[in-house]
Amino acid sequence: MKRIVIVGFLFLLSSCQNKEVVLPQANETVVADVKDHSPIYFFFKAEEKDTLIDVNRNNSISSTNWLFNIDKRLPLRKVILEIKKLQAKKEGSMHKSETSENYFTYTDTVKKTMAFLPFTKVKYKLEKPDFNVVFFYLDRNDLVHFRDEVFSKNELQPFLDKQLISASSIVFAYDKGMSFGKYIQYQFFVKHLIAPKGMAINSKKEYIY
């Protein structure tokens, strides 16, 4: 019988025939427990010089909450391509429940437990935003790109505090070449940003390019 190993920070499911998922990490828990769920696994697979995704979606029951167990070493672009396919599959199912959610799993390094990050309402666009969209581009090296400026991600909150942007909302774009683990770290970084008065961070749309 094939079993699955999920490796986090001191989190391991032992098995006799292993497939391993190394989970992303964060130092807080957003959701601690999810009932009535179906697990979906994104395995890391190296083939010659290429990185492949082996997706186990056999248990994806549309009426349940879906837990996306994604190896943090996988490239973001390939992960998002598979996520969009699965989002479309669930949305198009006649058995879909209106209350079911999608969650990324990760390891809370403080509590040393698995935790869950909801992303049900996020719409992913695999393209650069057009000129009408005010956005910040986060690259794989912890740098923020905004128009012609480039600065450390630690400078982003002070930049926002200066209220130099004329827009009702801003969105975030992500470097398609970053790892999924880096992307999850950025999710928590963005989650704690404070938008200037009169402006909102649009967390329901993300660009990957």
C-alpha positions as CSV (number, residue, x, y, z in Angstrom):
1,M,0.0,0.0,0.0
2,K,1.4,3.4,-1.0
3,R,1.6,5.9,1.9
4,I,2.6,9.6,1.9
5,V,5.1,11.4,4.1
6,I,4.5,15.0,4.9
7,V,7.7,16.6,6.3
8,G,7.5,19.9,8.2
9,F,9.3,21.2,11.3
10,L,9.2,18.1,13.5
11,F,6.2,16.9,11.7
12,L,6.4,13.5,10.0
13,L,4.0,10.8,9.0
14,S,5.9,7.6,8.8
15,S,5.3,5.0,6.1
16,C,6.5,1.9,4.5
17,Q,6.6,3.2,0.9
18,N,7.3,6.9,1.0
19,K,6.5,9.9,-1.0
20,E,7.6,13.1,0.6
21,V,6.1,16.5,0.8
22,V,8.3,19.1,2.5
23,L,5.8,21.7,3.7
24,P,6.3,25.5,3.8
25,Q,6.8,27.1,7.2
26,A,5.5,30.1,9.0
27,N,5.5,31.3,12.7
28,E,1.8,31.6,13.2
29,T,-1.4,29.7,12.7
30,V,-4.2,31.2,10.6
31,V,-6.6,28.2,10.8
32,A,-5.8,25.4,13.2
33,D,-8.2,22.7,12.1
34,V,-10.3,21.8,9.1
35,K,-13.1,19.3,9.1
36,D,-14.6,17.4,6.2
37,H,-11.6,17.6,3.9
38,S,-9.9,16.0,1.0
39,P,-6.1,16.0,0.7
40,I,-4.3,16.9,-2.5
41,Y,-0.6,16.4,-2.8
42,F,1.9,18.2,-5.0
43,F,5.1,16.1,-4.9
44,F,8.6,17.4,-5.9
45,K,10.1,15.4,-8.7
46,A,13.5,16.1,-10.2
47,E,14.1,14.7,-13.7
48,E,17.5,15.5,-15.2
49,K,17.8,19.3,-15.1
50,D,14.0,19.9,-14.8
51,T,11.7,20.1,-11.8
52,L,8.4,18.3,-12.2
53,I,5.2,18.2,-10.2
54,D,3.6,14.9,-9.4
55,V,0.0,15.8,-8.4
56,N,-2.1,13.3,-6.5
57,R,-5.7,14.5,-6.9
58,N,-7.4,11.1,-6.5
59,N,-9.1,12.1,-3.3
60,S,-10.4,15.5,-4.4
61,I,-14.1,15.3,-3.5
62,S,-15.8,18.5,-4.7
63,S,-18.2,18.7,-1.8
64,T,-15.4,18.9,0.8
65,N,-12.8,21.3,1.9
66,W,-9.6,20.8,-0.1
67,L,-6.2,20.7,1.6
68,F,-3.3,21.5,-0.8
69,N,-0.2,19.8,0.6
70,I,2.4,21.4,-1.7
71,D,6.2,20.8,-1.5
72,K,7.9,24.1,-0.8
73,R,10.7,23.3,-3.3
74,L,8.4,23.4,-6.3
75,P,8.5,26.5,-8.6
76,L,5.6,28.8,-8.2
77,R,4.7,29.0,-11.9
78,K,4.1,25.3,-12.2
79,V,2.2,25.1,-8.9
80,I,-0.2,27.9,-9.9
81,L,-0.9,26.2,-13.3
82,E,-2.0,23.1,-11.4
83,I,-4.0,25.0,-8.8
84,K,-5.9,26.9,-11.6
85,K,-6.9,23.5,-13.1
86,L,-8.1,22.2,-9.8
87,Q,-10.0,25.4,-9.0
88,A,-11.8,25.1,-12.3
89,K,-12.5,21.5,-11.7
90,K,-14.1,22.3,-8.4
91,E,-16.1,25.3,-9.7
92,G,-17.4,23.2,-12.5
93,S,-18.6,20.3,-10.4
94,M,-22.3,19.8,-9.9
95,H,-21.4,18.3,-6.4
96,K,-19.6,21.5,-5.3
97,S,-20.6,22.8,-1.9
98,E,-21.0,26.6,-1.6
99,T,-19.4,26.4,1.9
100,S,-16.3,24.3,1.0
101,E,-13.0,26.1,1.1
102,N,-9.5,25.6,-0.3
103,Y,-6.5,25.7,2.0
104,F,-2.7,25.6,1.7
105,T,-1.1,23.5,4.4
106,Y,2.0,24.6,6.2
107,T,3.9,24.1,9.4
108,D,3.7,26.5,12.3
109,T,7.2,26.5,13.6
110,V,6.2,27.9,16.9
111,K,3.5,25.5,17.8
112,K,5.2,22.7,15.8
113,T,1.9,21.7,14.2
114,M,0.3,21.7,10.8
115,A,-1.8,24.8,10.0
116,F,-4.0,26.0,7.2
117,L,-4.1,29.1,5.0
118,P,-7.3,29.7,3.1
119,F,-7.1,30.9,-0.5
120,T,-10.6,30.0,-1.9
121,K,-11.4,33.4,-3.3
122,V,-8.0,34.2,-4.8
123,K,-8.0,34.5,-8.6
124,Y,-4.6,33.9,-10.2
125,K,-3.5,35.6,-13.4
126,L,-0.4,34.3,-15.2
127,E,0.5,37.6,-16.7
128,K,1.9,41.1,-16.0
129,P,-0.8,43.6,-14.8
130,D,-1.7,46.2,-17.4
131,F,-1.0,49.9,-17.0
132,N,-4.3,50.5,-15.2
133,V,-3.4,48.3,-12.2
134,V,-1.3,49.7,-9.3
135,F,0.8,46.8,-8.1
136,F,4.0,45.8,-6.3
137,Y,6.1,43.0,-7.7
138,L,7.8,40.7,-5.2
139,D,10.8,38.9,-6.5
140,R,12.6,35.7,-5.3
141,N,15.4,37.8,-3.7
142,D,13.1,39.7,-1.2
143,L,13.1,42.8,-3.3
144,V,10.1,44.9,-4.1
145,H,9.6,46.5,-7.6
146,F,7.2,49.4,-7.9
147,R,7.3,51.3,-11.2
148,D,10.9,52.3,-11.6
149,E,11.9,51.8,-8.0
150,V,13.5,48.7,-6.4
151,F,13.9,48.3,-2.6
152,S,14.0,45.8,0.2
153,K,10.7,44.2,1.3
154,N,11.4,45.6,4.8
155,E,11.1,49.1,3.3
156,L,7.6,48.4,1.8
157,Q,5.6,49.3,4.9
158,P,7.5,52.7,5.4
159,F,6.9,53.3,1.7
160,L,3.2,52.7,2.1
161,D,3.1,54.9,5.2
162,K,4.3,57.9,3.1
163,Q,1.0,57.6,1.1
164,L,2.6,58.5,-2.2
165,I,0.3,56.3,-4.2
166,S,-2.9,57.7,-5.8
167,A,-5.1,54.6,-6.0
168,S,-8.1,53.1,-4.2
169,S,-6.5,49.6,-4.2
170,I,-3.2,47.8,-4.8
171,V,-2.5,44.3,-5.8
172,F,0.6,42.1,-5.6
173,A,2.5,40.3,-8.3
174,Y,5.0,37.5,-7.7
175,D,8.1,36.2,-9.4
176,K,7.1,33.1,-11.3
177,G,10.5,31.6,-10.6
178,M,10.4,31.7,-6.8
179,S,9.8,28.6,-4.8
180,F,6.3,27.8,-3.4
181,G,7.9,28.0,0.1
182,K,9.0,31.6,-0.6
183,Y,5.5,32.4,-1.9
184,I,3.9,31.3,1.3
185,Q,6.4,33.5,3.3
186,Y,5.3,36.4,1.2
187,Q,1.7,35.6,1.9
188,F,2.2,36.2,5.6
189,F,4.4,39.3,4.8
190,V,1.5,40.9,2.8
191,K,-1.1,39.8,5.3
192,H,0.6,42.0,7.9
193,L,1.0,45.1,5.8
194,I,-1.1,48.1,6.6
195,A,-2.5,50.0,3.7
196,P,-2.7,53.8,3.7
197,K,-5.9,55.4,4.7
198,G,-8.4,55.3,1.9
199,M,-6.6,52.5,0.1
200,A,-7.1,48.7,0.3
201,I,-5.0,45.7,-0.5
202,N,-6.8,43.5,-3.0
203,S,-6.1,40.0,-1.7
204,K,-8.5,38.3,-4.1
205,K,-6.4,38.8,-7.2
206,E,-2.7,37.9,-7.7
207,Y,-0.4,38.1,-10.7
208,I,2.3,35.5,-11.4
209,Y,4.9,36.3,-14.1
